[in-house]
Amino acid sequence: MELSVIERILLLQVLPVEGSYLNLKLLRETKEELSFTEEENKLLGFTQKEQQLTWKEGVVMDREYSFGEVVSDLIVSGLKDLDKQEKLTENHMVLWERFMEVENGNE
């Protein structure tokens, strides 16, 4: 699936920070894949003012990602937790729709 800059950032926030040893290894690899390269960082020119992160739009193309079953399940679980806590934002909607479709077999 292709992910935009904001989707990559949000997904990094959705991934759990605790878990089993095996899951943490998979999560570390996934976080490294989702992270921005040095070149992307330069192109995007990230700046943070208080709680808001901004960047230059349109300078970095969406990137293709493929997630295994375990990582996909962890993402779905993280999204469901945000939903239960009523902490989903409008930005999460694309991730929700993509991962819930996969979970429900509508891929």
N, C-alpha and C positions, 0 to 999 in steps of 0.2 A: 504494500500500500504506500502511496505517496503521502508524505507529511510536509507541511509548511513549517516555517520558522515558529510561529505561535503554537502549532500543534506539537512540535518537538519540545518546546519549553514546557507546555502543559503536561505532556506525557512524562517528562522527567519529574514533575511534581507529583504525579499520580502514583508512580512506582513506590512500593513500600520501602522503608529504610530498615526494617527488621524482618527476620524470617529464618528459615533453616539454612544451614551452611551451603547446601547445594543450590537453593534458591538465591541466596546472596551472591554466589558466583555468577549465576545467570543474569541477575539484576545488574551486577557490576559491568558485565560485558555489554548488556543492553544500554546502560547509561553512557558507556564510552561510545557506542555506535551513534546514539542520539545527540551526543555533545557536538559542539561546533568546533571545526578545525581552526587553526590559527588564521588561515586565509579567509574563512567565512567570518571570523571575528573582525578582521580588518575591514572587510567589505561591508558588513552590517553596522559597524560603528556603534555597538551597544552603549547606551548611557542609562544610568539609573538616577532618578530624582525621587527621593523619599521612597515610596512603595511602588513606583511605576518604572517599568523597564521599557525603553524605546529603542528603535533601530531603524535603519534606512530600508524602506520597502522596495521590493522588486530587484534587489541586487543579488540575491541568492535564490536559486531555483529550488523547488520542492525536491526532496530526495526520497528514493524508494527504500522501503524497509520491509523485512519479512520477520515475523515473530513466531517462535515455536509455541507449542501448546501450553507449556508451563508459564512462560512469560505472558502470553495472551490471557491466561486465567488470572494471573496476578494483576494485570491491567484492569480486567473486568471487575475483579474484587475491589480494587482501589476506586474505580468509578462508582460502583454500587455503594461503597462506604461514604463517598462524597454525597451521593444521592440521599442516603438515609439521614445524613447530617444536614441535608438541605444546603450544601455548600458548593453545588455545581454552579458554574457560571455559564453565560451564553457561549463563551469560547469553548467550553467543554462539550457542547452539543455535537459537534462533528465527530469527536472521539467517541462519544457515547454511541452515536448511530453506527459508526463503523464497527466498533468492537461488540456491540450488542447484536448486530446482524451476524457476525461471525459466530458468536455464542449460540444464537438461535438457528444456526445452520442455513442462513440466507446469504451466504457468501457468493 
